[in-house]
């Protein structure tokens, strides 16, 4: 093989590699890949997304959880199972607006403090939990009805 033939083959290989690189990195290939990925992500998000409930439905659910908490507090009949169930119910709710985020967070913290009291017999945790519940009743008067 002559030197010219070797140089031509070398440049032809370089040219083929360059074309292959351009095809693989072109915008149309990237867009097709991204559209497939975004469609998959949207499908996953739809599956994981809890539907947002109306404010009235949310208030009803929170009031049920809070009433169960108060009932157990007044009867001093807290058990780990009850508190854990109430925590799970609170955690599964999705606040319909920002004004309810503090309510849900503080209710969850109050339940967590009560759970600490039950697990560690920490009287301070019980006291804080009941104080937080009283504060929630004053901040959200509809919890009293």
N, C-alpha and C positions, 0 to 999 in steps of 0.2 A: 504494500500500500504506500502510496506516495504521501509526501508531507502535505500536499494540498488536500487530498482526500481525508486525511486525519483531521485537518483543521475544519473542513466542511462538516464532518460528522460531529465534531466537538461543538461547533456553533449551532448545528441542527438540534442537538440534545439540549443545549442552553435555551434555545428558542422554544422547544417543547415544554421544558420545565417552567419557563416564564409564562407561557400561555396557560398551563395547568394551574399555576399560582393565581393568575388573574381570574380564571374561571371560579376557582374555589373561594376567592375573597371578594367576589363581585357583590354588589348590593342586592341583586335579585335573589341570590342564594341565601344571603343573610336575612333578608326580609321573609323568605319562606320558612327558614328555621325559626326566626323570632315569632312568626305568627303561630306556628305549631306550639311553641313553648308557651306563649301567652294564652292560647286557647286551653292548654292543659292546666295552667295556673288558675285561670278563671273558673274552670270546672271544679278544681280542688277548693277554691275559695267559696264557691256556692255551696259545696257540701259541708264545709266547716262553719259556715255563717249561720248564726242563730237569727231568726227573724225578729226584727224590732217590733215590740208591742206598743200599743198606744199608752199614753200616760195613765189613763184610767185603769187599764189592765195591769200596768206595772204597779200602780198604787195598791190595787187589790192584792196582788201577789206579795208585795212587801208587807202589807198590813197582816196578811195571814202568817208570814214568817215571824213578824214582830209580836203578834198576839200569842203565838206558840211559845216564843221566848219569854214573854211576860207571864204567861200561865205557868210555865215551869219555874220561873223565878218566884212567883207568889206562893207556889206550893212547895218550893225548895226541892223539886223533884228532877233536878238536872241529872242526866246520864250522858256519858260520852257519845252514845249512839244518837240521842236526840240532838245534841249540839252539833255533832258531825253532819247529821241530816240537814239541819237548818243552815249550816255553813255551805253545804253542797247546793242547796236550793238558792241561797243568796248568790253564790258564785255562778250559777247557771243563768241568772237573770242578765239581761242587757239593758242598761239604762237608756230610756228613749231620748233623753236630752242631758245636757251637761249639769243642769241643776240637781239631778238625782245621783250624780256620781259620788258626791260627798256622803249622801245618805247611805248608799250601798256600801261604800268603803268603811264608814264608821260602824255600820251594822255588822259587817264581816269581822272587823277588829274586835267589837264587843263579844261576838261569838267565839273568836279565837282566844280572847282573854278568859272567857268562861271555860273553854276547853283546857286552857293551862291550869286553871283552878282545879278542875276535875282530875287532871293527870298528875299534878304536883301538890295538890292540896295547898295552893298558894292563896291565902285569904285576900291578899292585895289584888290579885287578878280578878277575883269575884267582885270586889268592891269597885274596881275600875270599870268592869263590865256593866255593872248595874248603874253606875254614874253615867256611862256613855249612853245607856238605854234611856235614862231620864232626860239627858240632853237632847237626844233624838226626838223624844216626845215634845219637848218645848220648841225645838226648831221646826218640826213638822207636825203641826197641830192635828192634821188629818189622821195621824197614827192613834190619837186618843179616841176617836169615834168608833 
